[in-house]
Amino acid sequence: MPNRIVHTLGGLIIGLPIIGVVRYFLGSEFSAWLLILSLLVSLPFILIGSNLPDILEPPKSPNHRKFFHSVFVLFLVFSACFVISFVLVPRYDNVFIAYPLLGIFIGYFSHLLLDSTTKAGLS
């Protein structure tokens, strides 16, 4: 079973390149400083998202890998992040709102991806 360090590293390895690609292709203008700022803004949220399922359902709990370790909750997290990003970003014209939300989703996704490779799998 992957532990907290594996989930954290997995979130960083998967999340930071995706944030960089999103910033490069979807940003209105490209500069190294905006790329670094996007990565720094999303970094803590990737770390939170990559450990969030185990925070909500601790590994020693009898309910581990139940509700919060399901594809259904991943879909809910994605839907919430997507809706908030496309409602708040255009309304307040602040693109950096999207990066923390994307970081949480990518971190959560990486956690479930790593857990799906184990014998216990996902629920």
Secondary structure, 3 states (H helix, E strand, C coil): CCCHHHHHHHHHHHHHHHHHHHHHHHCCCCCHHHHHHHHHHHHHHHHHHHHHHHHHCCCCCCCCCCHHHCHHHHHHHHHHHHHHHHHHHHHHCCHHHHHHHHHHHHHHHHHHHHHHCCCCCCC
